């Protein structure tokens, strides 16, 4: 269950120092979030997504960060465990963490287990780069 939710039809969403689950959705705008998250459901039709999951963030359910046209940048703490599924239609996926890969390797898709795996971490961009790094 997502407790905190922000929706904007046209505009940027910024949520800083969030603690717990978060849902954010905008048709046209960037999304910038920072906090200790238990669940994330973040969508932008046309904008970049920048998310910083602070120390103590753990997945109580699958996380989704998705944009139709923009970059996705996710920073996670050391030891963050997830089943990563990252794909971009036109761009590159870069992961600055150890991942046990599954399937074939392509610049536009990375699937594998981060720190032994866990809940599903789905990252999508129709037209942009995806980056996963340490916070």
Order of alpha helices (4+ residues) and beta strands (2+ residues): beta-beta-beta-beta-beta-beta-beta-beta-beta-beta-beta-beta
